[in-house]
């Protein structure tokens, strides 16, 4: 993996005016993955929207790490359930269309 595709944590934190420890805490909770390369720490670009949501929860809403962890996992469960519901509705629609024929 080339480091040009990765975001340096120091740069990210400076841009957003947050402490590096916030990202490290997210990593400790398993909410983000820190990549160590050439004696530096990086994030994958795909994780940025999730990290920014967690930053808003923490800094704007004053939610602690335990709360962010719980909210993150609940939102993921809701997303999975919504996907299952959509798949089930699509299958049901197929059977309903067959009945009408």
HELIX and SHEET records of a PDB file:
HELIX    1   1 UNK A    3  UNK A    5  5                                   3    
HELIX    2   2 UNK A    9  UNK A   16  1                                   8    
HELIX    3   3 UNK A   20  UNK A   28  1                                   9    
HELIX    4   4 UNK A   45  UNK A   47  5                                   3    
HELIX    5   5 UNK A   48  UNK A   55  1                                   8    
HELIX    6   6 UNK A   56  UNK A   60  3                                   5    
HELIX    7   7 UNK A   65  UNK A  100  1                                  36    
SHEET    1   A 3 UNK A   6  UNK A   8  0                                        
SHEET    2   A 3 UNK A  40  UNK A  44 -1                                        
SHEET    3   A 3 UNK A  35  UNK A  37 -1                                        
END                                                                             
